[in-house]
């Protein structure tokens, strides 16, 4: 029976490399879920991982409050940003500067990921470790306490962010864009925004302009991803 | 506990990576509900295992899953994500 059953744990290492007892995590923490999956993808390489979080940290010349993890790999390094959107502004939540800046900096492998798609995330971390030169991965980690949604919806909110194209999943390897979310039925951006308590006071006009922003950004990305 | 009602700024900016921030503290200490598996209907797919934020879901020898009470924070992600609705949340007294 075990041979034919759809055992998800058979595809990933059983050991837990991330121990939340040594830090502080909230109930239903998205950062915790992402860090756990990253640890499983890195396996032994995560021994050299250094994590830090401080307000106004400088990453590629952009000020960010998000947490990030640096992993040495040879002479280069892999930077993983756990973005839980500490600024709480609607525009900041929809337009991500850091991946674009990383591409412009000439980082060899840039990717965006979300822990709602665990195998996608782990595959990207493995590819980043295999890439020649530095790599950067931007992970959207829903945060129940700051985004103000029920703790059990951590994974669902991640699905909504990706399927509404507010946070498209893609990877850029040596200048070539590859979209990795193939959503056949996109959700509306309104659904994603209304799922979060922090945007409770957003008016319909603001939501509409947000949807327009998302559409514009996604079109830009689609153009870049077109094969020449 | 008194601290349950308050959400300090530090907790809002919670991050798992600060070493030594809360050594004596375990996520399981502040639980209000725990997941309970219905073994008759469970297909042992392991979706609960992969989505658990704290790695609290452990696989037992017979292939079924159970929660590690030290790690489980009672968030309910496994309950929400289970494809077959097998996992229920039992309220703690």
Interface residues (C-beta under 8 A of the other chain):
Chain A: X2 X5 X6 X7 X8 X9 X10 X12 X14 X16 X18 X20 X21 X22 X23 X24 X25 X26 X27 X28 X29 X30 X31 X32 X33 X35 X36 X37 X51 X52 X53 X65 X67 X69 X82 X86 X118 X143 X144 X145 X146 X150 X151 X152 X153 X154 X155 X156
Chain B: X7 X10 X11 X12 X13 X14 X15 X16 X17 X18 X19 X20 X21 X22 X23 X25 X26 X27 X30 X43 X44 X45 X46 X47 X49 X50 X51 X52 X53 X54 X55 X59 X63 X70 X71 X73 X74 X75 X76 X77 X79 X80 X81
